[in-house]
Amino acid sequence: MISRPEKILIVEDDEVSRLLTSRILEASGFNIYNSFNGDEALVEAEKLLPDLILLDVSMPGISGFEVCKILKNKKETKDIPIIFLTGTTEYHDLVEGFLVGGVDYIKKPFNKFELLARVNTHLELKKSKDKIVEQNKIKDKFFSIIAHDLKSPLSSLTSLAEIMNEEFSDLSNDEIKKFIGLIYNSSRNVLSLIENLFTWSRSQIGTLEIVNEEIEIRHEIKRSIESFRSSARDKNIEIVFNNEHDLVILSDGKIFKLVIANLISNGIKFTNKDGLIEISFHQANGKVDINIKDNGIGFEKE
């Protein structure tokens, strides 16, 4: 992923100080935006959502402390780090700045290297914090999916095992064979789901390794269809796949199988009884288009 230059909003009523600060930061590759007073800063911050705000404490009208307090009380802007620009080092001013949500101070007139050091430090801290927040969201979603999607197949396994345990002596050989087949299929579904989840998790955090290989599309789709025959039969859903000629593509075999299986599974899940799933592929303009179409409930156009 190509990282964009960070956006920094400078809120400063003094033109000379604002110009000097802008030039130093622009020369270091940052995207710089300016506001001349507190009221402008509030509008610009909400519209721009900068990565960092350099905020003058003493301005005509609303003060920097008040601006900071308002931004920290808004959901959209509360996590933007704010560094105060100040001409004073009075103890009570420093304390108030931190109490309203500021992360640092730079005393005017400032040193160029100090400015860049403090700006870079807090931008790196924000990146680290954002990454942790994003990873926690992925983790929460991961566990939510596990709790939701594993419940059904594990319940089936438990029920089947319970029946065999309590009624084994009364079951015929055909019934025992049927139950073992159902347990086997449910176990494979659980294993497949866990593999899906870990692959998805690795893709979200950027640790998924892609290994390309030659794949015979028709062969792999037929194998995937067979693994879902039982689920489709339970809902009397017909799966139609009429491609007679094979095509070989270069792709990651595990991920290819995973995507096809997920789409077929999704089609069965959201198609009503007596439904239809049609699968086809064709080559055009150097690409292979694979279509998995069902007549299920669908989803909103948006």
C-alpha positions as CSV (number, residue, x, y, z in Angstrom):
1,M,0.0,0.0,0.0
2,I,1.3,3.4,-0.9
3,S,1.2,5.8,2.0
4,R,0.0,9.3,1.4
5,P,1.6,12.4,2.9
6,E,0.2,13.2,6.3
7,K,-2.2,16.1,6.5
8,I,-1.4,18.8,9.1
9,L,-3.7,21.6,10.0
10,I,-1.9,24.8,11.3
11,V,-4.1,27.1,13.3
12,E,-2.3,30.3,13.8
13,D,-3.4,34.0,13.7
14,D,0.1,35.4,13.3
15,E,0.9,35.4,9.5
16,V,4.7,35.3,9.9
17,S,4.6,32.4,12.3
18,R,2.1,30.5,10.2
19,L,4.1,31.0,7.0
20,L,7.3,29.9,8.6
21,T,5.7,26.8,10.1
22,S,4.1,25.9,6.8
23,R,7.3,26.1,4.8
24,I,9.3,24.0,7.2
25,L,6.6,21.2,7.2
26,E,5.9,21.4,3.4
27,A,9.7,21.0,2.8
28,S,9.5,17.7,4.7
29,G,6.7,16.4,2.4
30,F,3.6,17.0,4.6
31,N,0.3,18.3,3.2
32,I,-0.3,21.6,5.0
33,Y,-3.6,23.4,5.6
34,N,-4.1,26.6,7.4
35,S,-6.8,28.3,9.6
36,F,-6.5,31.8,10.9
37,N,-8.7,31.5,14.0
38,G,-10.6,29.1,16.3
39,D,-13.9,29.2,14.4
40,E,-12.3,28.4,11.1
41,A,-10.2,25.6,12.7
42,L,-13.4,23.9,14.0
43,V,-14.9,23.8,10.5
44,E,-11.7,22.8,8.8
45,A,-10.8,20.1,11.2
46,E,-14.2,18.4,10.8
47,K,-14.1,18.6,7.0
48,L,-10.4,17.7,6.6
49,L,-9.8,15.2,9.4
50,P,-6.1,15.9,9.5
51,D,-3.5,13.6,11.0
52,L,-2.2,16.3,13.3
53,I,-3.2,19.8,14.4
54,L,-0.7,22.5,15.4
55,L,-2.9,24.9,17.5
56,D,-2.0,28.4,18.7
57,V,-3.1,28.9,22.3
58,S,-3.7,32.7,22.1
59,M,-5.9,33.8,19.3
60,P,-8.6,36.5,18.9
61,G,-12.1,35.1,19.7
62,I,-12.1,31.5,20.8
63,S,-8.9,30.3,22.4
64,G,-6.8,27.3,21.4
65,F,-7.8,25.5,24.7
66,E,-11.5,25.9,23.8
67,V,-10.9,24.7,20.3
68,C,-9.1,21.6,21.6
69,K,-11.9,21.0,24.1
70,I,-14.6,21.1,21.4
71,L,-12.7,18.8,19.0
72,K,-12.0,16.3,21.8
73,N,-15.8,16.1,22.5
74,K,-16.6,15.2,18.9
75,K,-16.5,11.6,17.7
76,E,-15.0,12.4,14.3
77,T,-12.1,14.6,15.7
78,K,-11.5,13.3,19.2
79,D,-8.5,11.1,18.2
80,I,-6.6,13.8,16.2
81,P,-3.4,14.6,18.1
82,I,-3.1,18.3,19.0
83,I,0.2,20.1,19.6
84,F,-0.1,23.6,21.2
85,L,2.0,26.5,19.9
86,T,2.6,28.9,22.7
87,G,4.7,31.9,23.6
88,T,4.5,31.1,27.3
89,T,5.7,28.3,29.6
90,E,3.5,29.3,32.6
91,Y,2.8,26.1,34.6
92,H,-1.0,26.5,34.8
93,D,-1.2,27.0,31.0
94,L,0.8,23.9,30.4
95,V,-1.4,21.9,32.7
96,E,-4.6,23.2,31.2
97,G,-3.4,22.3,27.7
98,F,-2.9,18.7,28.7
99,L,-6.1,18.6,30.7
100,V,-8.2,19.6,27.6
101,G,-6.6,16.9,25.5
102,G,-3.3,18.3,24.0
103,V,-0.5,15.9,23.5
104,D,2.5,18.3,23.5
105,Y,3.7,21.9,23.4
106,I,6.1,23.8,21.2
107,K,7.3,27.1,22.5
108,K,7.5,30.1,20.1
109,P,9.9,31.1,18.6
110,F,10.7,27.4,17.9
111,N,13.6,25.6,16.5
112,K,13.1,23.9,13.1
113,F,14.5,20.6,14.3
114,E,12.5,20.6,17.4
115,L,9.3,21.2,15.4
116,L,10.0,18.4,13.0
117,A,11.0,16.0,15.8
118,R,7.8,16.6,17.8
119,V,5.6,16.4,14.7
120,N,7.2,13.2,13.5
121,T,7.0,11.6,17.0
122,H,3.3,12.3,17.4
123,L,2.5,11.2,13.8
124,E,4.3,7.9,14.5
125,L,2.4,7.5,17.8
126,K,-0.9,8.1,16.0
127,K,0.0,5.5,13.3
128,S,0.8,2.9,16.0
129,K,-2.4,3.7,17.9
130,D,-4.5,3.5,14.7
131,K,-2.9,0.2,13.8
132,I,-3.7,-1.2,17.3
133,V,-7.3,0.0,17.0
134,E,-7.7,-1.6,13.6
135,Q,-6.2,-4.9,14.7
136,N,-8.5,-4.9,17.7
137,K,-11.5,-4.4,15.3
138,I,-10.3,-7.3,13.2
139,K,-9.8,-9.5,16.3
140,D,-13.4,-8.6,17.6
141,K,-14.8,-9.4,14.1
142,F,-12.8,-12.6,14.0
143,F,-14.2,-13.9,17.3
144,S,-17.7,-12.7,16.4
145,I,-17.6,-14.7,13.1
146,I,-16.2,-17.8,15.0
147,A,-19.0,-17.6,17.6
148,H,-21.7,-17.2,14.9
149,D,-20.6,-19.5,12.2
150,L,-19.2,-22.4,14.3
151,K,-22.4,-22.7,16.4
152,S,-24.5,-24.5,13.7
153,P,-22.0,-27.2,12.6
154,L,-20.8,-27.8,16.1
155,S,-24.4,-28.2,17.3
156,S,-25.0,-30.7,14.5
157,L,-21.9,-32.7,15.5
158,T,-23.0,-32.7,19.2
159,S,-26.6,-33.8,18.3
160,L,-25.4,-36.6,16.0
161,A,-22.9,-37.9,18.5
162,E,-25.5,-37.8,21.2
163,I,-28.0,-39.9,19.2
164,M,-25.3,-42.5,18.4
165,N,-24.2,-42.6,22.0
166,E,-27.7,-43.1,23.4
167,E,-29.3,-45.2,20.7
168,F,-26.3,-47.1,19.2
169,S,-27.6,-50.6,20.0
170,D,-31.0,-49.8,18.3
171,L,-29.5,-48.4,15.1
172,S,-29.1,-50.5,12.0
173,N,-25.8,-50.7,10.1
174,D,-27.3,-48.4,7.4
175,E,-28.3,-45.9,10.0
176,I,-24.9,-46.0,11.7
177,K,-23.2,-45.6,8.3
178,K,-25.5,-42.6,7.6
179,F,-24.7,-40.9,10.9
180,I,-21.0,-41.5,10.5
181,G,-21.3,-39.8,7.0
182,L,-23.1,-36.9,8.5
183,I,-20.6,-36.5,11.3
184,Y,-17.8,-36.7,8.7
185,N,-19.4,-34.0,6.6
186,S,-20.0,-31.7,9.6
187,S,-16.4,-32.2,10.8
188,R,-15.1,-31.2,7.3
189,N,-17.4,-28.1,7.3
190,V,-16.0,-27.1,10.7
191,L,-12.4,-27.6,9.5
192,S,-13.1,-25.7,6.3
193,L,-14.7,-22.8,8.2
194,I,-11.7,-22.6,10.6
195,E,-9.3,-22.5,7.6
196,N,-11.4,-19.8,6.0
197,L,-11.3,-17.7,9.1
198,F,-7.6,-17.9,9.5
199,T,-7.0,-17.1,5.9
200,W,-9.2,-14.1,6.2
201,S,-7.5,-13.1,9.4
202,R,-4.0,-13.3,7.8
203,S,-5.3,-11.3,4.8
204,Q,-6.5,-8.5,7.1
205,I,-3.2,-8.1,8.9
206,G,-1.1,-8.4,5.8
207,T,0.6,-11.8,6.6
208,L,-1.1,-13.9,3.9
209,E,1.5,-15.4,1.6
210,I,0.4,-15.9,-2.1
211,V,1.8,-19.0,-3.8
212,N,0.8,-19.2,-7.5
213,E,0.4,-22.5,-9.2
214,E,-1.4,-23.9,-12.3
215,I,-5.1,-24.7,-11.6
216,E,-7.5,-26.6,-13.7
217,I,-10.7,-24.6,-13.2
218,R,-13.3,-27.2,-14.2
219,H,-11.7,-29.8,-12.1
220,E,-11.5,-27.6,-9.0
221,I,-15.1,-26.3,-9.4
222,K,-16.4,-29.9,-9.7
223,R,-14.6,-30.9,-6.6
224,S,-16.1,-27.9,-4.7
225,I,-19.6,-28.7,-5.9
226,E,-19.3,-32.3,-4.7
227,S,-18.4,-31.2,-1.2
228,F,-21.6,-29.2,-1.0
229,R,-23.9,-31.8,-2.6
230,S,-25.3,-32.9,0.7
231,S,-26.1,-29.3,1.8
232,A,-27.8,-28.5,-1.5
233,R,-29.7,-31.8,-1.4
234,D,-31.1,-30.9,2.1
235,K,-32.8,-27.8,0.5
236,N,-33.5,-29.5,-2.8
237,I,-31.3,-26.9,-4.6
238,E,-30.0,-27.8,-8.0
239,I,-26.4,-26.9,-8.9
240,V,-25.9,-26.7,-12.6
241,F,-22.4,-26.7,-14.1
242,N,-22.1,-27.5,-17.8
243,N,-18.6,-26.4,-18.8
244,E,-17.1,-29.3,-20.8
245,H,-13.7,-27.8,-21.6
246,D,-11.2,-27.0,-19.0
247,L,-9.0,-23.9,-18.7
248,V,-5.7,-23.6,-16.8
249,I,-5.0,-20.5,-14.8
250,L,-2.1,-19.3,-12.6
251,S,-3.4,-18.5,-9.1
252,D,-3.0,-19.4,-5.4
253,G,-4.6,-22.8,-5.2
254,K,-5.8,-22.6,-1.6
255,I,-7.3,-19.1,-2.0
256,F,-8.9,-20.1,-5.3
257,K,-10.6,-23.1,-3.7
258,L,-11.6,-21.0,-0.7
259,V,-13.3,-18.3,-2.8
260,I,-15.2,-20.8,-4.9
261,A,-16.3,-22.7,-1.9
262,N,-17.4,-19.6,-0.1
263,L,-19.5,-18.4,-3.0
264,I,-21.2,-21.8,-3.5
265,S,-21.8,-22.1,0.3
266,N,-23.2,-18.6,0.3
267,G,-25.5,-19.4,-2.6
268,I,-26.9,-22.4,-0.8
269,K,-27.3,-20.6,2.4
270,F,-29.3,-17.7,1.0
271,T,-31.3,-19.6,-1.7
272,N,-34.7,-20.9,-0.7
273,K,-35.8,-24.5,-1.1
274,D,-36.1,-25.8,-4.6
275,G,-33.8,-23.1,-5.8
276,L,-31.1,-23.1,-8.5
277,I,-27.4,-22.3,-8.6
278,E,-25.7,-22.0,-12.0
279,I,-21.9,-22.0,-12.3
280,S,-20.0,-21.3,-15.5
281,F,-16.7,-19.8,-16.7
282,H,-15.4,-18.4,-20.0
283,Q,-12.2,-16.9,-21.3
284,A,-12.3,-13.4,-22.9
285,N,-9.7,-10.7,-23.5
286,G,-6.9,-12.6,-21.6
287,K,-9.1,-13.1,-18.5
288,V,-11.2,-15.9,-17.2
289,D,-14.6,-14.9,-15.8
290,I,-16.2,-17.3,-13.3
291,N,-19.9,-16.8,-12.6
292,I,-21.7,-18.3,-9.7
293,K,-25.4,-17.2,-9.9
294,D,-28.2,-18.1,-7.6
295,N,-31.9,-17.2,-7.4
296,G,-31.8,-16.5,-3.7
297,I,-32.9,-13.5,-1.7
298,G,-30.1,-11.3,-3.1
299,F,-29.1,-8.0,-1.4
300,E,-29.8,-4.3,-1.8
301,K,-28.3,-2.6,-4.9
302,E,-26.3,-0.2,-2.7
